[in-house]
């Protein structure tokens, strides 16, 4: 994903505001962090981070955290929040205008998953792109 001459950036962790501009802020962090990636994987990653942060806003609770890491040509993105919500990856009915974020992540990510945060309150949704 990155050129052989471009060193991988150091992992990044950021708190995002629990407000409507959080997806935009997350996209900006990701674009700066992964500037050396090829355009298509970066576009996919930007779309997926936007979906995950939007889900945290709609279904979660403050605080939202964003974690970005590059290891062995693999980008890992994790979005955490303090909500207890359960996640499903089923496509909603055709007439429902939303609810397809995890379906998109499932289609584009190399791997993805959900885990509870360290204090068992809240969750972290993550994806990897190889």
Secondary structure, DSSP 4 states (H G I P E B T S, - for coil): ---TTSPPPPPEEEEE-SSTTHHHHHHHHHHHHTTTS-HHHHHHHHHHHHHHHHHHHHH--SPEEEEEEEETTEEEEEEEES-------PPPPTT-SS--HHHHHHHH-SEEEEEE-TTSSSEEEEEEE-
